[in-house]
Amino acid sequence: MTNNAKGLALTSLGILIMSLESLFIKFTTISPFLFSFYIGIFMFSSTMFTFIFKDKEHIKKAFKTSLPFLIICSIMMGSSNIFFITAIKTTTVANVVIIFSTAALFSALFAYLLYKEKVSRNIYFASFFMFVGLYIIFSDKLEVGSIKGNIFALLCTIFFSISFVFLSRYKDMNRVVLTAFSGISLSVIAFFFTDDLQIDSNTLLIIVIMGLLITPISRVLIGHGAKYISASEVSLLMLIETIMAPIWVWLFLNEIPSANTFIGGSLIIGTLIVNSVYTLKKGE
């Protein structure tokens, strides 16, 4: 197997596993903040124990080289996770993952605003069609909860995009250490908005499976696979989550997206595919 094929296989499997996260969040009935509190603890535990027992040097290096941005990025990613979980619980999964799929567009925008990075012409064209798709989704006559969910999904995307821009500038920042710190940031932020930390055993089991297995395994697979393929290929493969997450929820919970979500989502997904294929061919 070639390195490229290995990268495609590992990344695809990781994204497919990651697409189950929305379903697991939907399975629970607890508040988004209580869910965030516990999932953050398990995210922190599953990643930090790896360093404690294997290689403590990564932690020392992270503190020495990029501690300020490690803290900033972890808070932003923790906040992004809270918005994601809240969005999943207040609108359809299809709306959330489709809105989140525009993260690459927002990353390009914030990279220009923060660091004056040049934006290629195809991004301008893609931005237009993506914003049209977002407008169609947001213009849907949904319940108040669904509208709020769309806004939470957009905030999740914005916070994630900004953290991604910082990560692209500080490449020496250890991603696994960042995941651990994001987990603890997630728990700390959620703690201040949670009145009661009591949780039933069934819900705790769902969170344990997600926090100790699905989330860390998917991130490790994606992280390793991304080493062998281009950023454009990763972006294209991320559409697996955009397509599969709503399918899992439809199969198990019979959640059906609105007509506007289908129309706007198709426009966004089509734009992402065309833009990714164009970028891949341009790089050949």
Backbone as CSV, one residue per row, in Angstrom:
resi,resn,N_x,N_y,N_z,CA_x,CA_y,CA_z,C_x,C_y,C_z
1,MET,0.844,-1.199,0.000,0.000,0.000,0.000,0.880,1.251,0.000
2,THR,0.599,2.169,-0.914,1.364,3.413,-0.982,1.005,4.320,0.193
3,ASN,1.864,5.317,0.452,1.595,6.258,1.546,0.299,7.028,1.319
4,ASN,0.049,7.392,0.044,-1.170,8.136,-0.255,-2.414,7.294,0.024
5,ALA,-2.367,6.018,-0.395,-3.493,5.111,-0.151,-3.689,4.879,1.343
6,LYS,-2.569,4.762,2.056,-2.617,4.588,3.516,-3.260,5.810,4.166
7,GLY,-2.865,6.992,3.709,-3.421,8.233,4.257,-4.908,8.345,3.988
8,LEU,-5.321,8.002,2.771,-6.736,8.056,2.420,-7.560,7.088,3.259
9,ALA,-7.023,5.873,3.455,-7.740,4.842,4.226,-7.876,5.235,5.695
10,LEU,-6.768,5.666,6.306,-6.787,6.032,7.730,-7.686,7.242,7.982
11,THR,-7.554,8.260,7.125,-8.351,9.477,7.293,-9.834,9.195,7.086
12,SER,-10.164,8.415,6.068,-11.562,8.074,5.789,-12.182,7.315,6.954
13,LEU,-11.440,6.339,7.491,-11.948,5.559,8.626,-12.143,6.444,9.854
14,GLY,-11.172,7.331,10.095,-11.267,8.242,11.230,-12.472,9.156,11.127
15,ILE,-12.725,9.691,9.940,-13.857,10.599,9.734,-15.182,9.843,9.838
16,LEU,-15.197,8.608,9.328,-16.411,7.788,9.431,-16.761,7.523,10.899
17,ILE,-15.752,7.200,11.711,-15.975,6.979,13.144,-16.420,8.276,13.811
18,MET,-15.784,9.391,13.435,-16.130,10.691,13.999,-17.581,11.072,13.702
19,SER,-18.107,10.618,12.563,-19.477,10.967,12.180,-20.514,10.387,13.142
20,LEU,-20.095,9.435,13.992,-21.011,8.839,14.977,-21.227,9.744,16.186
21,GLU,-20.371,10.750,16.371,-20.453,11.605,17.558,-21.807,12.302,17.671
22,SER,-22.323,12.808,16.568,-23.612,13.513,16.589,-24.727,12.590,17.064
23,LEU,-24.687,11.338,16.616,-25.695,10.357,17.027,-25.627,10.124,18.526
24,PHE,-24.420,9.977,19.072,-24.253,9.735,20.506,-24.738,10.931,21.327
25,ILE,-24.520,12.131,20.829,-25.018,13.326,21.528,-26.546,13.326,21.524
26,LYS,-27.134,12.956,20.387,-28.592,12.911,20.267,-29.205,11.837,21.168
27,PHE,-28.462,10.772,21.452,-28.961,9.684,22.286,-29.231,10.139,23.720
28,THR,-28.564,11.206,24.163,-28.684,11.666,25.548,-29.745,12.757,25.678
29,THR,-30.285,12.882,26.895,-31.315,13.886,27.154,-30.845,14.946,28.150
30,ILE,-29.596,14.867,28.594,-29.073,15.837,29.555,-28.757,17.157,28.853
31,SER,-28.531,18.202,29.645,-28.244,19.519,29.083,-26.908,19.517,28.339
32,PRO,-26.765,20.404,27.365,-25.503,20.488,26.620,-24.294,20.754,27.520
33,PHE,-24.485,21.555,28.566,-23.366,21.881,29.459,-22.959,20.696,30.313
34,LEU,-23.940,19.920,30.775,-23.614,18.728,31.566,-22.909,17.698,30.695
35,PHE,-23.390,17.542,29.460,-22.729,16.637,28.509,-21.297,17.110,28.253
36,SER,-21.130,18.409,28.036,-19.807,18.985,27.753,-18.853,18.764,28.924
37,PHE,-19.372,18.925,30.145,-18.536,18.762,31.337,-17.923,17.366,31.379
38,TYR,-18.745,16.349,31.191,-18.251,14.971,31.297,-17.424,14.545,30.087
39,ILE,-17.836,14.951,28.889,-17.074,14.561,27.701,-15.695,15.202,27.718
40,GLY,-15.609,16.419,28.284,-14.321,17.101,28.409,-13.369,16.339,29.321
41,ILE,-13.905,15.831,30.428,-13.082,15.057,31.367,-12.521,13.813,30.694
42,PHE,-13.361,13.107,29.946,-12.905,11.883,29.292,-11.948,12.181,28.137
43,MET,-12.160,13.291,27.418,-11.214,13.702,26.375,-9.839,13.977,26.973
44,PHE,-9.847,14.688,28.103,-8.594,15.013,28.797,-7.901,13.748,29.282
45,SER,-8.663,12.860,29.910,-8.095,11.640,30.481,-7.489,10.729,29.417
46,SER,-8.233,10.519,28.327,-7.792,9.578,27.299,-6.523,10.026,26.594
47,THR,-6.290,11.339,26.533,-5.089,11.839,25.850,-3.919,12.070,26.803
48,MET,-4.191,12.596,27.994,-3.109,12.898,28.933,-2.439,11.642,29.485
49,PHE,-3.214,10.599,29.705,-2.631,9.365,30.227,-1.606,8.785,29.254
50,THR,-1.820,9.020,27.966,-0.869,8.560,26.951,0.502,9.182,27.177
51,PHE,0.508,10.494,27.466,1.771,11.190,27.684,2.393,10.842,29.031
52,ILE,1.562,10.682,30.035,2.072,10.392,31.376,2.826,9.060,31.389
53,PHE,2.300,8.079,30.679,2.915,6.755,30.691,3.906,6.524,29.552
54,LYS,3.849,7.366,28.504,4.726,7.130,27.347,5.799,8.194,27.177
55,ASP,5.395,9.401,26.959,6.376,10.437,26.615,5.993,11.775,27.228
56,LYS,6.623,12.104,28.347,6.327,13.359,29.030,6.994,14.558,28.349
57,GLU,7.960,14.272,27.464,8.692,15.364,26.808,7.784,16.243,25.955
58,HIS,6.729,15.631,25.377,5.793,16.404,24.548,5.116,17.497,25.373
59,ILE,4.760,17.164,26.619,4.112,18.137,27.493,5.084,19.259,27.841
60,LYS,6.322,18.888,28.181,7.336,19.889,28.528,7.598,20.822,27.347
61,LYS,7.699,20.243,26.155,7.958,21.037,24.953,6.792,21.984,24.673
62,ALA,5.560,21.492,24.890,4.374,22.317,24.648,4.354,23.526,25.569
63,PHE,4.769,23.323,26.819,4.791,24.434,27.782,5.880,25.448,27.445
64,LYS,6.977,24.964,26.868,8.112,25.848,26.588,7.935,26.642,25.293
65,THR,7.376,26.007,24.274,7.373,26.614,22.935,6.136,27.446,22.606
66,SER,4.974,27.017,23.038,3.760,27.701,22.567,2.657,27.723,23.620
67,LEU,3.007,27.925,24.883,2.008,27.886,25.954,0.886,28.910,25.784
68,PRO,1.182,30.197,25.477,0.082,31.173,25.338,-0.939,30.765,24.280
69,PHE,-0.432,30.350,23.096,-1.365,29.974,22.036,-1.990,28.611,22.294
70,LEU,-1.321,27.748,23.070,-1.906,26.476,23.482,-3.143,26.741,24.332
71,ILE,-3.031,27.694,25.240,-4.156,28.058,26.118,-5.276,28.707,25.299
72,ILE,-4.902,29.655,24.412,-5.904,30.347,23.591,-6.656,29.357,22.701
73,CYS,-5.894,28.490,22.021,-6.513,27.517,21.116,-7.379,26.515,21.875
74,SER,-6.927,26.089,23.045,-7.700,25.114,23.824,-9.024,25.717,24.290
75,ILE,-9.001,26.997,24.679,-10.236,27.675,25.098,-11.185,27.832,23.910
76,MET,-10.616,28.191,22.753,-11.445,28.352,21.557,-12.046,27.025,21.104
77,MET,-11.235,25.966,21.145,-11.733,24.654,20.720,-12.723,24.097,21.735
78,GLY,-12.471,24.385,23.026,-13.423,23.973,24.051,-14.758,24.669,23.861
79,SER,-14.710,25.971,23.589,-15.928,26.747,23.327,-16.638,26.243,22.069
80,SER,-15.837,25.924,21.044,-16.392,25.401,19.795,-17.139,24.096,20.039
81,ASN,-16.566,23.236,20.885,-17.214,21.959,21.211,-18.537,22.172,21.936
82,ILE,-18.564,23.143,22.856,-19.802,23.436,23.582,-20.879,23.914,22.611
83,PHE,-20.511,24.818,21.696,-21.470,25.299,20.702,-21.952,24.155,19.813
84,PHE,-21.037,23.239,19.464,-21.395,22.094,18.616,-22.414,21.205,19.323
85,ILE,-22.135,20.858,20.570,-23.024,19.984,21.341,-24.387,20.656,21.539
86,THR,-24.365,21.957,21.836,-25.615,22.702,22.021,-26.411,22.747,20.723
87,ALA,-25.710,22.942,19.609,-26.376,22.991,18.302,-27.021,21.649,17.962
88,ILE,-26.296,20.554,18.209,-26.816,19.214,17.923,-28.108,18.968,18.692
89,LYS,-28.184,19.511,19.914,-29.348,19.274,20.762,-30.519,20.222,20.467
90,THR,-30.278,21.248,19.659,-31.343,22.226,19.416,-31.752,22.367,17.952
91,THR,-31.082,21.681,17.056,-31.504,21.671,15.653,-31.130,20.323,15.045
92,THR,-31.394,20.136,13.766,-31.093,18.846,13.139,-29.586,18.682,12.937
93,VAL,-29.144,17.444,12.968,-27.729,17.141,12.758,-27.284,17.596,11.377
94,ALA,-28.158,17.443,10.390,-27.823,17.853,9.020,-27.469,19.337,8.973
95,ASN,-28.283,20.169,9.637,-28.000,21.610,9.667,-26.629,21.891,10.268
96,VAL,-26.328,21.222,11.384,-25.076,21.477,12.108,-23.863,21.097,11.270
97,VAL,-23.848,19.879,10.729,-22.650,19.412,10.007,-22.481,20.146,8.680
98,ILE,-23.576,20.560,8.067,-23.470,21.316,6.812,-22.908,22.709,7.079
99,ILE,-23.416,23.364,8.120,-22.886,24.679,8.489,-21.413,24.561,8.874
100,PHE,-21.075,23.507,9.617,-19.684,23.314,10.041,-18.760,23.019,8.852
101,SER,-19.309,22.464,7.785,-18.490,22.142,6.615,-17.932,23.391,5.930
102,THR,-18.439,24.573,6.306,-17.928,25.820,5.730,-16.721,26.356,6.507
103,ALA,-16.191,25.565,7.435,-15.069,26.005,8.275,-13.865,26.443,7.447
104,ALA,-13.600,25.737,6.339,-12.451,26.091,5.499,-12.596,27.501,4.930
105,LEU,-13.832,27.869,4.587,-14.111,29.214,4.078,-13.816,30.264,5.151
106,PHE,-14.299,30.034,6.353,-14.074,30.987,7.441,-12.597,31.040,7.832
107,SER,-11.909,29.904,7.732,-10.473,29.887,8.032,-9.712,30.803,7.076
108,ALA,-10.068,30.731,5.793,-9.430,31.601,4.791,-9.721,33.068,5.089
109,LEU,-10.944,33.357,5.513,-11.336,34.730,5.839,-10.546,35.258,7.037
110,PHE,-10.466,34.451,8.115,-9.762,34.902,9.318,-8.243,34.948,9.105
111,ALA,-7.722,34.067,8.243,-6.297,34.111,7.931,-5.947,35.425,7.237
112,TYR,-6.869,35.904,6.406,-6.660,37.193,5.734,-6.773,38.351,6.734
113,LEU,-7.800,38.302,7.585,-8.031,39.387,8.545,-6.927,39.471,9.599
114,LEU,-6.440,38.316,10.068,-5.456,38.297,11.152,-4.011,38.405,10.657
115,TYR,-3.718,37.754,9.517,-2.329,37.679,9.066,-2.127,38.161,7.620
116,LYS,-3.191,38.705,7.017,-3.111,39.213,5.636,-2.657,38.149,4.639
117,GLU,-3.042,36.899,4.914,-2.703,35.817,3.985,-3.513,35.981,2.699
118,LYS,-2.863,35.749,1.576,-3.504,35.911,0.276,-4.618,34.877,0.097
119,VAL,-5.749,35.337,-0.420,-6.889,34.454,-0.679,-6.957,34.182,-2.175
120,SER,-6.942,32.915,-2.579,-6.969,32.566,-4.000,-8.344,32.853,-4.600
121,ARG,-8.380,33.013,-5.903,-9.606,33.418,-6.584,-10.719,32.395,-6.409
122,ASN,-10.375,31.098,-6.401,-11.413,30.072,-6.268,-12.136,30.149,-4.926
123,ILE,-11.453,30.679,-3.896,-12.087,30.829,-2.582,-13.204,31.867,-2.651
124,TYR,-12.994,32.923,-3.444,-14.032,33.943,-3.599,-15.294,33.350,-4.242
125,PHE,-15.093,32.548,-5.291,-16.232,31.907,-5.951,-16.925,30.930,-5.004
126,ALA,-16.115,30.124,-4.298,-16.673,29.143,-3.364,-17.434,29.848,-2.242
127,SER,-16.897,30.973,-1.770,-17.524,31.728,-0.686,-18.926,32.193,-1.078
128,PHE,-19.042,32.664,-2.303,-20.341,33.155,-2.769,-21.396,32.052,-2.696
129,PHE,-21.082,30.887,-3.267,-22.059,29.795,-3.300,-22.318,29.219,-1.908
130,MET,-21.280,29.198,-1.053,-21.472,28.706,0.308,-22.379,29.634,1.112
131,PHE,-22.189,30.935,0.944,-23.041,31.879,1.664,-24.485,31.816,1.167
132,VAL,-24.653,31.549,-0.125,-26.007,31.362,-0.653,-26.636,30.133,0.000
133,GLY,-25.846,29.051,0.100,-26.327,27.827,0.747,-26.688,28.059,2.207
134,LEU,-25.837,28.811,2.919,-26.110,29.135,4.325,-27.372,29.987,4.455
135,TYR,-27.544,30.932,3.526,-28.737,31.794,3.544,-30.006,30.952,3.388
136,ILE,-29.953,29.977,2.482,-31.117,29.105,2.259,-31.450,28.323,3.528
137,ILE,-30.423,27.808,4.197,-30.644,27.039,5.431,-31.204,27.926,6.540
138,PHE,-30.623,29.117,6.696,-31.062,30.014,7.765,-32.423,30.648,7.472
139,SER,-32.816,30.727,6.209,-34.100,31.353,5.860,-35.270,30.394,6.018
140,ASP,-34.975,29.150,6.379,-36.029,28.152,6.556,-36.948,28.574,7.704
141,LYS,-38.245,28.297,7.579,-39.206,28.619,8.642,-39.170,27.520,9.701
142,LEU,-38.139,27.589,10.536,-37.956,26.590,11.571,-38.511,27.084,12.896
143,GLU,-38.570,26.174,13.862,-38.946,26.566,15.216,-37.823,27.411,15.804
144,VAL,-38.146,28.148,16.876,-37.161,29.034,17.500,-35.918,28.256,17.916
145,GLY,-36.124,27.046,18.479,-34.998,26.214,18.908,-34.071,25.870,17.760
146,SER,-34.652,25.614,16.590,-33.844,25.264,15.424,-33.022,26.451,14.933
147,ILE,-33.616,27.629,14.966,-32.891,28.836,14.564,-31.714,29.074,15.506
148,LYS,-31.969,28.937,16.802,-30.897,29.073,17.795,-29.815,28.034,17.532
149,GLY,-30.238,26.819,17.181,-29.275,25.757,16.893,-28.380,26.098,15.723
150,ASN,-28.970,26.709,14.677,-28.184,27.145,13.516,-27.156,28.197,13.910
151,ILE,-27.564,29.112,14.796,-26.642,30.154,15.265,-25.511,29.542,16.074
152,PHE,-25.847,28.570,16.941,-24.815,27.883,17.722,-23.839,27.147,16.791
153,ALA,-24.363,26.536,15.726,-23.519,25.832,14.763,-22.569,26.800,14.066
154,LEU,-23.085,27.998,13.753,-22.256,29.021,13.111,-21.164,29.511,14.061
155,LEU,-21.512,29.712,15.334,-20.517,30.120,16.336,-19.463,29.031,16.526
156,CYS,-19.894,27.784,16.532,-18.964,26.652,16.613,-17.967,26.705,15.465
157,THR,-18.464,26.947,14.259,-17.623,27.009,13.064,-16.630,28.164,13.135
158,ILE,-17.095,29.319,13.604,-16.237,30.507,13.695,-15.108,30.296,14.701
159,PHE,-15.435,29.797,15.892,-14.416,29.555,16.920,-13.406,28.510,16.451
160,PHE,-13.902,27.448,15.813,-13.012,26.404,15.307,-12.099,26.961,14.225
161,SER,-12.636,27.773,13.340,-11.860,28.338,12.228,-10.725,29.220,12.725
162,ILE,-11.009,30.044,13.736,-9.970,30.917,14.291,-8.862,30.080,14.921
163,SER,-9.239,29.050,15.671,-8.225,28.182,16.295,-7.409,27.463,15.228
164,PHE,-8.057,27.097,14.114,-7.353,26.414,13.023,-6.320,27.340,12.380
165,VAL,-6.662,28.625,12.262,-5.722,29.609,11.710,-4.493,29.727,12.611
166,PHE,-4.708,29.777,13.926,-3.585,29.823,14.872,-2.724,28.566,14.755
167,LEU,-3.374,27.416,14.614,-2.641,26.153,14.507,-1.785,26.109,13.249
168,SER,-2.303,26.676,12.165,-1.541,26.686,10.911,-0.308,27.577,11.012
169,ARG,-0.350,28.569,11.920,0.795,29.464,12.119,1.798,28.894,13.111
170,TYR,1.321,28.117,14.059,2.184,27.530,15.088,2.188,26.013,14.933
171,LYS,2.915,25.567,13.913,2.927,24.158,13.545,3.615,23.271,14.576
172,ASP,4.455,23.862,15.447,5.153,23.069,16.447,4.271,22.722,17.643
173,MET,3.068,23.295,17.703,2.159,23.003,18.802,1.669,21.555,18.701
174,ASN,1.892,20.760,19.739,1.509,19.347,19.717,-0.012,19.210,19.732
175,ARG,-0.551,18.525,18.716,-2.007,18.425,18.554,-2.663,17.568,19.627
176,VAL,-1.969,16.540,20.092,-2.560,15.657,21.107,-2.614,16.372,22.454
177,VAL,-1.548,17.121,22.768,-1.555,17.930,23.993,-2.682,18.957,23.911
178,LEU,-2.856,19.545,22.723,-3.930,20.519,22.522,-5.296,19.879,22.758
179,THR,-5.481,18.641,22.271,-6.747,17.936,22.478,-7.029,17.744,23.960
180,ALA,-5.971,17.399,24.720,-6.116,17.212,26.163,-6.516,18.520,26.842
181,PHE,-5.837,19.598,26.482,-6.143,20.901,27.074,-7.520,21.404,26.639
182,SER,-7.919,21.063,25.420,-9.257,21.443,24.945,-10.319,20.746,25.787
183,GLY,-10.040,19.490,26.146,-10.972,18.731,26.977,-11.165,19.362,28.338
184,ILE,-10.051,19.754,28.974,-10.166,20.351,30.306,-10.798,21.745,30.212
185,SER,-10.512,22.481,29.132,-11.155,23.790,28.933,-12.658,23.620,28.768
186,LEU,-13.032,22.600,28.017,-14.441,22.278,27.792,-15.157,22.033,29.124
187,SER,-14.530,21.243,30.001,-15.130,20.924,31.305,-15.212,22.146,32.211
188,VAL,-14.148,22.938,32.240,-14.113,24.122,33.112,-15.180,25.134,32.696
189,ILE,-15.283,25.402,31.385,-16.289,26.356,30.891,-17.697,25.855,31.206
190,ALA,-17.933,24.562,30.927,-19.260,23.983,31.152,-19.633,23.972,32.626
191,PHE,-18.646,23.797,33.501,-18.889,23.729,34.945,-19.596,24.976,35.462
192,PHE,-19.223,26.141,34.946,-19.800,27.400,35.415,-21.237,27.607,34.953
193,PHE,-21.696,26.775,33.993,-23.073,26.898,33.498,-23.930,25.696,33.878
194,THR,-23.382,24.844,34.747,-24.088,23.634,35.163,-24.458,23.719,36.637
195,ASP,-25.731,23.564,36.934,-26.192,23.641,38.323,-26.022,22.313,39.055
196,ASP,-26.212,21.223,38.339,-26.186,19.902,38.966,-25.341,18.965,38.117
197,LEU,-24.415,18.242,38.743,-23.522,17.334,38.016,-23.995,15.884,38.066
198,GLN,-25.187,15.657,38.582,-25.705,14.291,38.644,-26.023,13.782,37.243
199,ILE,-25.731,12.495,37.016,-25.940,11.901,35.695,-26.312,10.431,35.864
200,ASP,-27.241,9.947,35.052,-27.662,8.546,35.165,-26.642,7.637,34.502
201,SER,-26.657,6.368,34.853,-25.638,5.404,34.401,-25.667,5.184,32.896
202,ASN,-26.861,5.150,32.285,-26.953,4.929,30.833,-26.318,6.077,30.049
203,THR,-26.601,7.307,30.482,-26.018,8.479,29.828,-24.514,8.504,30.020
204,LEU,-24.073,8.164,31.236,-22.636,8.131,31.519,-21.935,7.113,30.628
205,LEU,-22.573,5.961,30.394,-21.992,4.931,29.531,-21.830,5.449,28.100
206,ILE,-22.837,6.166,27.604,-22.769,6.746,26.254,-21.600,7.722,26.154
207,ILE,-21.451,8.569,27.179,-20.379,9.561,27.181,-19.011,8.900,27.306
208,VAL,-18.922,7.829,28.107,-17.660,7.095,28.258,-17.228,6.504,26.919
209,ILE,-18.164,5.875,26.202,-17.850,5.273,24.892,-17.376,6.345,23.917
210,MET,-18.077,7.486,23.926,-17.717,8.572,23.017,-16.398,9.216,23.422
211,GLY,-16.233,9.486,24.730,-15.051,10.207,25.206,-13.775,9.393,25.228
212,LEU,-13.895,8.082,25.488,-12.695,7.243,25.589,-12.397,6.454,24.322
213,LEU,-13.401,6.284,23.459,-13.189,5.473,22.257,-13.393,6.266,20.962
214,ILE,-14.624,6.707,20.714,-14.942,7.319,19.422,-14.119,8.577,19.148
215,THR,-14.140,9.525,20.084,-13.435,10.794,19.857,-11.924,10.623,19.730
216,PRO,-11.233,9.966,20.711,-9.778,9.848,20.582,-9.328,8.981,19.417
217,ILE,-10.016,7.856,19.176,-9.624,6.960,18.075,-9.778,7.668,16.735
218,SER,-10.902,8.365,16.549,-11.121,9.066,15.274,-10.073,10.151,15.056
219,ARG,-9.741,10.901,16.117,-8.754,11.977,15.979,-7.361,11.434,15.693
220,VAL,-7.007,10.320,16.318,-5.690,9.706,16.081,-5.588,9.216,14.639
221,LEU,-6.641,8.554,14.150,-6.642,8.052,12.772,-6.548,9.196,11.770
222,ILE,-7.321,10.257,12.002,-7.286,11.414,11.101,-5.920,12.087,11.152
223,GLY,-5.359,12.210,12.360,-4.047,12.844,12.525,-2.951,12.096,11.805
224,HIS,-2.972,10.757,11.923,-1.949,9.946,11.244,-2.174,9.941,9.732
225,GLY,-3.423,9.825,9.318,-3.716,9.780,7.888,-3.384,11.074,7.182
226,ALA,-3.601,12.205,7.867,-3.363,13.522,7.274,-1.890,13.782,6.974
227,LYS,-0.999,12.975,7.580,0.433,13.136,7.327,0.804,12.716,5.898
228,TYR,-0.019,11.855,5.297,0.324,11.267,3.999,-0.469,11.842,2.832
229,ILE,-1.438,12.723,3.119,-2.238,13.291,2.036,-2.284,14.811,2.180
230,SER,-2.733,15.483,1.120,-2.749,16.943,1.109,-3.942,17.489,1.897
231,ALA,-3.872,18.772,2.229,-4.964,19.433,2.951,-6.260,19.410,2.135
232,SER,-6.120,19.514,0.806,-7.302,19.484,-0.064,-7.977,18.122,-0.020
233,GLU,-7.168,17.078,0.048,-7.733,15.723,0.139,-8.438,15.519,1.474
234,VAL,-7.860,16.065,2.546,-8.494,15.979,3.862,-9.837,16.711,3.831
235,SER,-9.856,17.907,3.234,-11.096,18.691,3.139,-12.176,17.928,2.378
236,LEU,-11.752,17.263,1.307,-12.702,16.494,0.503,-13.245,15.303,1.289
237,LEU,-12.369,14.635,2.047,-12.781,13.473,2.835,-13.680,13.863,4.006
238,MET,-13.540,15.117,4.484,-14.377,15.566,5.595,-15.865,15.572,5.223
239,LEU,-16.144,15.511,3.923,-17.537,15.444,3.480,-18.182,14.128,3.902
240,ILE,-17.356,13.137,4.251,-17.896,11.860,4.752,-18.742,12.119,5.993
241,GLU,-18.227,12.982,6.893,-18.998,13.304,8.100,-20.261,14.084,7.755
242,THR,-20.126,15.047,6.831,-21.271,15.871,6.445,-22.409,15.016,5.911
243,ILE,-22.070,13.944,5.208,-23.082,13.069,4.615,-23.540,11.989,5.589
244,MET,-22.581,11.369,6.321,-22.911,10.214,7.162,-23.586,10.583,8.482
245,ALA,-23.215,11.713,9.098,-23.807,12.079,10.399,-25.342,12.167,10.321
246,PRO,-25.905,12.860,9.316,-27.374,12.880,9.216,-27.966,11.504,8.914
247,ILE,-27.216,10.678,8.187,-27.720,9.336,7.860,-27.818,8.471,9.110
248,TRP,-26.782,8.531,9.986,-26.828,7.764,11.249,-28.053,8.174,12.059
249,VAL,-28.293,9.488,12.177,-29.407,9.984,12.993,-30.748,9.622,12.357
250,TRP,-30.798,9.618,11.041,-32.023,9.221,10.339,-32.308,7.735,10.558
251,LEU,-31.271,6.891,10.492,-31.445,5.450,10.656,-31.888,5.073,12.068
252,PHE,-31.289,5.719,13.078,-31.544,5.331,14.461,-32.619,6.171,15.159
253,LEU,-32.778,7.438,14.745,-33.716,8.315,15.448,-34.779,8.915,14.520
254,ASN,-34.726,8.560,13.250,-35.714,9.016,12.264,-35.809,10.544,12.198
255,GLU,-34.656,11.219,12.304,-34.614,12.674,12.179,-34.432,13.037,10.699
256,ILE,-35.418,13.745,10.147,-35.402,14.070,8.716,-35.180,15.572,8.528
257,PRO,-34.133,15.969,7.788,-33.857,17.402,7.552,-34.961,18.050,6.728
258,SER,-35.057,19.376,6.815,-36.063,20.120,6.045,-35.640,20.224,4.579
259,ALA,-36.585,20.662,3.739,-36.312,20.826,2.303,-35.220,21.868,2.079
260,ASN,-35.251,22.960,2.859,-34.234,24.007,2.718,-32.843,23.485,3.051
261,THR,-32.768,22.583,4.034,-31.478,21.983,4.388,-30.946,21.150,3.232
262,PHE,-31.846,20.412,2.571,-31.429,19.616,1.408,-30.920,20.519,0.282
263,ILE,-31.641,21.607,0.011,-31.269,22.508,-1.090,-29.973,23.250,-0.769
264,GLY,-29.969,23.934,0.388,-28.773,24.684,0.785,-27.580,23.778,1.017
265,GLY,-27.832,22.626,1.638,-26.757,21.670,1.901,-26.155,21.111,0.620
266,SER,-26.999,20.816,-0.350,-26.507,20.298,-1.644,-25.618,21.325,-2.333
267,LEU,-26.013,22.595,-2.232,-25.223,23.671,-2.842,-23.855,23.786,-2.159
268,ILE,-23.844,23.702,-0.834,-22.586,23.806,-0.081,-21.689,22.604,-0.354
269,ILE,-22.256,21.399,-0.289,-21.467,20.181,-0.523,-20.924,20.163,-1.950
270,GLY,-21.772,20.543,-2.920,-21.321,20.592,-4.310,-20.179,21.579,-4.494
271,THR,-20.283,22.732,-3.832,-19.229,23.754,-3.905,-17.926,23.223,-3.303
272,LEU,-18.034,22.547,-2.163,-16.842,21.991,-1.507,-16.151,20.954,-2.390
273,ILE,-16.943,20.121,-3.040,-16.373,19.084,-3.916,-15.643,19.727,-5.094
274,VAL,-16.312,20.677,-5.754,-15.705,21.345,-6.919,-14.433,22.080,-6.509
275,ASN,-14.487,22.801,-5.376,-13.323,23.561,-4.920,-12.162,22.649,-4.549
276,SER,-12.454,21.525,-3.876,-11.396,20.585,-3.475,-10.757,19.920,-4.687
277,VAL,-11.591,19.509,-5.646,-11.061,18.872,-6.866,-10.214,19.875,-7.658
278,TYR,-10.682,21.129,-7.742,-9.935,22.175,-8.441,-8.568,22.397,-7.763
279,THR,-8.557,22.458,-6.431,-7.320,22.677,-5.690,-6.361,21.517,-5.879
280,LEU,-6.906,20.292,-5.885,-6.066,19.107,-6.095,-5.410,19.128,-7.470
281,LYS,-6.190,19.434,-8.508,-5.656,19.474,-9.865,-4.664,20.608,-10.056
282,LYS,-4.940,21.719,-9.376,-4.040,22.866,-9.464,-2.667,22.556,-8.845
283,GLY,-2.687,21.681,-7.831,-1.440,21.328,-7.152,-0.655,20.233,-7.834
284,GLU,-1.227,19.598,-8.855,-0.524,18.517,-9.561,0.633,19.036,-10.397
